């Protein structure tokens, strides 16, 4: 097992060695159920799809994912174990990616455990399961985007609460970038190319199309590039803190 695998295994096991992972999963499942069946009017819509389920994910991730991401580096710096980690024969890239992947897999596990909702919609109707699968994958990639931002914010401070607040604020910005309410607020004299560029950076712009079954490789490339850019920023911040 390479250094990346060692870091990944260590971090993933650490989540389940404490109540953190279990509390996160339970809260995630409960809130998903409330949003889907109560707030989303799942049974009242009379349609065999999971649009209410996935429609709330950007807003659910806005608070759930930063709660996981805030501890990625802040606790390491607070306890001083980051110095020990960085003196080991582990590349910084492996450490950053290993920690991120562990948190990403944890969110993937929580997302996969929502399968009873998928079973329910199949029991009640005949949904397009290909669309549902695509939406699950898109949702997981979007969660990765939230986590990547959280990784960078966690690397910036020793205080996990500050990391949480910063992550929520920045993630909120990227969520509303693609919302019609914000786009309609742009002045009419602004060039359309700038409005389109602003919209293209929004999570909703890319996730909504995936959730509706429109599989465009550009949407997945956006999330992949977004994750890569923020993880690179995490590594740069850590290296700068190390130099200081």
One Martini backbone bead per residue (centre of mass of N, CA, C, O) as a GRO file, in nm:
protein
  244
    1UNK     BB    1   0.094   0.038   0.025
    2UNK     BB    2   0.077   0.350  -0.019
    3UNK     BB    3   0.073   0.659   0.116
    4UNK     BB    4  -0.211   0.726   0.027
    5UNK     BB    5  -0.346   0.471   0.149
    6UNK     BB    6  -0.258   0.522   0.442
    7UNK     BB    7  -0.397   0.791   0.486
    8UNK     BB    8  -0.680   0.703   0.408
    9UNK     BB    9  -0.714   0.478   0.620
   10UNK     BB   10  -0.659   0.648   0.872
   11UNK     BB   11  -0.892   0.854   0.830
   12UNK     BB   12  -1.134   0.663   0.802
   13UNK     BB   13  -1.096   0.518   1.077
   14UNK     BB   14  -1.118   0.776   1.255
   15UNK     BB   15  -1.419   0.824   1.208
   16UNK     BB   16  -1.509   0.527   1.329
   17UNK     BB   17  -1.362   0.570   1.620
   18UNK     BB   18  -1.587   0.775   1.630
   19UNK     BB   19  -1.901   0.940   1.636
   20UNK     BB   20  -1.891   1.115   1.378
   21UNK     BB   21  -1.989   0.927   1.148
   22UNK     BB   22  -2.261   0.841   1.278
   23UNK     BB   23  -2.382   1.120   1.317
   24UNK     BB   24  -2.366   1.211   1.025
   25UNK     BB   25  -2.539   0.985   0.898
   26UNK     BB   26  -2.797   1.018   1.064
   27UNK     BB   27  -2.852   1.316   0.998
   28UNK     BB   28  -2.854   1.283   0.692
   29UNK     BB   29  -3.095   1.084   0.677
   30UNK     BB   30  -3.308   1.249   0.827
   31UNK     BB   31  -3.299   1.510   0.653
   32UNK     BB   32  -3.366   1.374   0.388
   33UNK     BB   33  -3.645   1.273   0.471
   34UNK     BB   34  -3.771   1.546   0.540
   35UNK     BB   35  -3.719   1.692   0.269
   36UNK     BB   36  -3.863   1.485   0.083
   37UNK     BB   37  -4.150   1.420   0.234
   38UNK     BB   38  -4.222   1.705   0.345
   39UNK     BB   39  -4.100   1.956   0.188
   40UNK     BB   40  -4.113   1.800  -0.107
   41UNK     BB   41  -4.376   1.636  -0.157
   42UNK     BB   42  -4.357   1.336  -0.261
   43UNK     BB   43  -4.665   1.230  -0.252
   44UNK     BB   44  -4.806   1.489  -0.390
   45UNK     BB   45  -4.684   1.486  -0.685
   46UNK     BB   46  -4.718   1.203  -0.852
   47UNK     BB   47  -4.406   1.123  -0.902
   48UNK     BB   48  -4.144   0.904  -1.036
   49UNK     BB   49  -3.909   1.068  -0.850
   50UNK     BB   50  -3.600   1.255  -0.710
   51UNK     BB   51  -3.608   1.571  -0.709
   52UNK     BB   52  -3.656   1.643  -0.407
   53UNK     BB   53  -3.402   1.502  -0.303
   54UNK     BB   54  -3.181   1.656  -0.484
   55UNK     BB   55  -3.270   1.958  -0.443
   56UNK     BB   56  -3.147   1.968  -0.132
   57UNK     BB   57  -2.838   1.906  -0.138
   58UNK     BB   58  -2.692   2.180  -0.153
   59UNK     BB   59  -2.814   2.271   0.132
   60UNK     BB   60  -2.719   2.032   0.300
   61UNK     BB   61  -2.412   2.053   0.236
   62UNK     BB   62  -2.363   2.343   0.348
   63UNK     BB   63  -2.352   2.200   0.657
   64UNK     BB   64  -2.245   1.905   0.654
   65UNK     BB   65  -1.965   1.911   0.514
   66UNK     BB   66  -1.811   2.125   0.690
   67UNK     BB   67  -1.819   1.940   0.947
   68UNK     BB   68  -1.597   1.755   0.820
   69UNK     BB   69  -1.377   1.955   0.695
   70UNK     BB   70  -1.280   2.125   0.952
   71UNK     BB   71  -1.078   1.872   1.054
   72UNK     BB   72  -0.853   1.805   0.851
   73UNK     BB   73  -0.634   2.051   0.966
   74UNK     BB   74  -0.699   2.206   1.227
   75UNK     BB   75  -0.640   1.976   1.434
   76UNK     BB   76  -0.347   1.926   1.349
   77UNK     BB   77  -0.251   2.216   1.427
   78UNK     BB   78  -0.355   2.229   1.722
   79UNK     BB   79  -0.191   1.955   1.818
   80UNK     BB   80   0.083   1.922   1.620
   81UNK     BB   81   0.062   1.672   1.404
   82UNK     BB   82   0.155   1.806   1.138
   83UNK     BB   83   0.458   1.787   1.181
   84UNK     BB   84   0.470   1.481   1.187
   85UNK     BB   85   0.344   1.427   0.909
   86UNK     BB   86   0.560   1.609   0.742
   87UNK     BB   87   0.816   1.421   0.843
   88UNK     BB   88   0.723   1.210   0.687
   89UNK     BB   89   0.739   0.987   0.403
   90UNK     BB   90   0.517   1.216   0.289
   91UNK     BB   91   0.353   1.360   0.064
   92UNK     BB   92   0.158   1.628   0.045
   93UNK     BB   93  -0.032   1.521  -0.173
   94UNK     BB   94  -0.107   1.260  -0.021
   95UNK     BB   95  -0.228   1.395   0.229
   96UNK     BB   96  -0.447   1.565   0.093
   97UNK     BB   97  -0.583   1.337  -0.072
   98UNK     BB   98  -0.634   1.132   0.157
   99UNK     BB   99  -0.819   1.309   0.330
  100UNK     BB  100  -1.027   1.371   0.115
  101UNK     BB  101  -1.112   1.078   0.038
  102UNK     BB  102  -1.218   0.998   0.315
  103UNK     BB  103  -1.444   1.213   0.326
  104UNK     BB  104  -1.575   1.132   0.054
  105UNK     BB  105  -1.648   0.843   0.133
  106UNK     BB  106  -1.829   0.916   0.368
  107UNK     BB  107  -2.039   1.066   0.194
  108UNK     BB  108  -2.095   0.818   0.013
  109UNK     BB  109  -2.211   0.639   0.232
  110UNK     BB  110  -2.442   0.823   0.314
  111UNK     BB  111  -2.570   0.830   0.030
  112UNK     BB  112  -2.611   0.518  -0.005
  113UNK     BB  113  -2.809   0.499   0.259
  114UNK     BB  114  -3.062   0.621   0.078
  115UNK     BB  115  -3.194   0.367  -0.074
  116UNK     BB  116  -3.489   0.360   0.039
  117UNK     BB  117  -3.587   0.589  -0.148
  118UNK     BB  118  -3.543   0.433  -0.410
  119UNK     BB  119  -3.730   0.198  -0.338
  120UNK     BB  120  -3.989   0.364  -0.304
  121UNK     BB  121  -4.007   0.477  -0.599
  122UNK     BB  122  -4.018   0.186  -0.725
  123UNK     BB  123  -4.276   0.091  -0.576
  124UNK     BB  124  -4.469   0.338  -0.679
  125UNK     BB  125  -4.307   0.315  -0.960
  126UNK     BB  126  -4.137   0.408  -1.291
  127UNK     BB  127  -3.840   0.499  -1.295
  128UNK     BB  128  -3.540   0.650  -1.400
  129UNK     BB  129  -3.250   0.496  -1.303
  130UNK     BB  130  -3.040   0.648  -1.470
  131UNK     BB  131  -3.099   0.928  -1.354
  132UNK     BB  132  -3.052   0.856  -1.059
  133UNK     BB  133  -2.757   0.771  -1.087
  134UNK     BB  134  -2.653   1.038  -1.197
  135UNK     BB  135  -2.741   1.205  -0.948
  136UNK     BB  136  -2.563   1.061  -0.745
  137UNK     BB  137  -2.294   1.130  -0.877
  138UNK     BB  138  -2.334   1.437  -0.883
  139UNK     BB  139  -2.365   1.468  -0.575
  140UNK     BB  140  -2.084   1.359  -0.502
  141UNK     BB  141  -1.923   1.572  -0.658
  142UNK     BB  142  -2.036   1.813  -0.506
  143UNK     BB  143  -1.931   1.727  -0.230
  144UNK     BB  144  -1.634   1.749  -0.320
  145UNK     BB  145  -1.637   2.055  -0.354
  146UNK     BB  146  -1.696   2.121  -0.059
  147UNK     BB  147  -1.448   1.971   0.059
  148UNK     BB  148  -1.224   2.129  -0.085
  149UNK     BB  149  -1.286   2.394   0.049
  150UNK     BB  150  -1.258   2.287   0.341
  151UNK     BB  151  -0.962   2.210   0.323
  152UNK     BB  152  -0.853   2.497   0.281
  153UNK     BB  153  -0.981   2.630   0.534
  154UNK     BB  154  -0.849   2.433   0.740
  155UNK     BB  155  -0.551   2.521   0.657
  156UNK     BB  156  -0.583   2.834   0.760
  157UNK     BB  157  -0.669   2.710   1.049
  158UNK     BB  158  -0.702   2.606   1.394
  159UNK     BB  159  -1.006   2.675   1.378
  160UNK     BB  160  -1.287   2.490   1.315
  161UNK     BB  161  -1.509   2.707   1.326
  162UNK     BB  162  -1.387   2.897   1.118
  163UNK     BB  163  -1.376   2.688   0.894
  164UNK     BB  164  -1.680   2.647   0.879
  165UNK     BB  165  -1.768   2.937   0.811
  166UNK     BB  166  -1.597   2.975   0.556
  167UNK     BB  167  -1.715   2.735   0.400
  168UNK     BB  168  -2.010   2.823   0.396
  169UNK     BB  169  -1.968   3.096   0.254
  170UNK     BB  170  -1.833   2.990  -0.009
  171UNK     BB  171  -2.042   2.778  -0.087
  172UNK     BB  172  -2.279   2.972  -0.111
  173UNK     BB  173  -2.166   3.128  -0.348
  174UNK     BB  174  -2.157   2.876  -0.548
  175UNK     BB  175  -2.461   2.817  -0.534
  176UNK     BB  176  -2.583   3.109  -0.621
  177UNK     BB  177  -2.450   3.155  -0.901
  178UNK     BB  178  -2.683   2.959  -1.051
  179UNK     BB  179  -2.916   3.129  -0.970
  180UNK     BB  180  -3.182   3.306  -1.091
  181UNK     BB  181  -3.197   3.534  -0.882
  182UNK     BB  182  -2.906   3.639  -0.929
  183UNK     BB  183  -2.905   3.669  -1.240
  184UNK     BB  184  -3.149   3.878  -1.245
  185UNK     BB  185  -2.973   4.105  -1.085
  186UNK     BB  186  -2.837   4.185  -1.321
  187UNK     BB  187  -2.753   4.419  -1.517
  188UNK     BB  188  -2.833   4.491  -1.847
  189UNK     BB  189  -2.533   4.606  -1.931
  190UNK     BB  190  -2.418   4.340  -1.894
  191UNK     BB  191  -2.244   4.114  -2.032
  192UNK     BB  192  -2.330   3.795  -2.118
  193UNK     BB  193  -2.051   3.658  -2.080
  194UNK     BB  194  -2.033   3.724  -1.774
  195UNK     BB  195  -2.290   3.583  -1.684
  196UNK     BB  196  -2.211   3.301  -1.790
  197UNK     BB  197  -1.950   3.274  -1.625
  198UNK     BB  198  -2.083   3.295  -1.350
  199UNK     BB  199  -2.280   3.055  -1.389
  200UNK     BB  200  -2.054   2.833  -1.449
  201UNK     BB  201  -1.960   2.841  -1.127
  202UNK     BB  202  -2.213   2.701  -1.046
  203UNK     BB  203  -2.351   2.427  -0.904
  204UNK     BB  204  -2.645   2.431  -1.017
  205UNK     BB  205  -2.583   2.431  -1.319
  206UNK     BB  206  -2.459   2.132  -1.309
  207UNK     BB  207  -2.647   1.961  -1.124
  208UNK     BB  208  -2.931   1.996  -1.251
  209UNK     BB  209  -2.867   1.849  -1.518
  210UNK     BB  210  -2.792   1.579  -1.394
  211UNK     BB  211  -3.063   1.531  -1.228
  212UNK     BB  212  -3.221   1.526  -1.524
  213UNK     BB  213  -3.017   1.342  -1.723
  214UNK     BB  214  -2.789   1.539  -1.827
  215UNK     BB  215  -2.505   1.412  -1.980
  216UNK     BB  216  -2.221   1.613  -1.924
  217UNK     BB  217  -1.884   1.620  -1.922
  218UNK     BB  218  -1.853   1.921  -1.827
  219UNK     BB  219  -1.967   1.883  -1.543
  220UNK     BB  220  -1.750   1.681  -1.441
  221UNK     BB  221  -1.508   1.860  -1.510
  222UNK     BB  222  -1.573   2.085  -1.323
  223UNK     BB  223  -1.559   1.930  -1.053
  224UNK     BB  224  -1.273   1.819  -1.093
  225UNK     BB  225  -1.130   2.096  -1.125
  226UNK     BB  226  -1.230   2.217  -0.863
  227UNK     BB  227  -1.105   2.015  -0.672
  228UNK     BB  228  -0.811   2.043  -0.768
  229UNK     BB  229  -0.776   2.348  -0.705
  230UNK     BB  230  -0.837   2.334  -0.393
  231UNK     BB  231  -0.618   2.124  -0.325
  232UNK     BB  232  -0.385   2.295  -0.421
  233UNK     BB  233  -0.442   2.525  -0.223
  234UNK     BB  234  -0.396   2.356   0.029
  235UNK     BB  235  -0.098   2.292  -0.023
  236UNK     BB  236   0.000   2.585  -0.030
  237UNK     BB  237  -0.085   2.664   0.255
  238UNK     BB  238   0.075   2.449   0.408
  239UNK     BB  239   0.352   2.535   0.299
  240UNK     BB  240   0.341   2.824   0.413
  241UNK     BB  241   0.306   2.742   0.711
  242UNK     BB  242   0.567   2.578   0.724
  243UNK     BB  243   0.764   2.815   0.656
  244UNK     BB  244   0.661   2.984   0.919
   0.00000   0.00000   0.00000
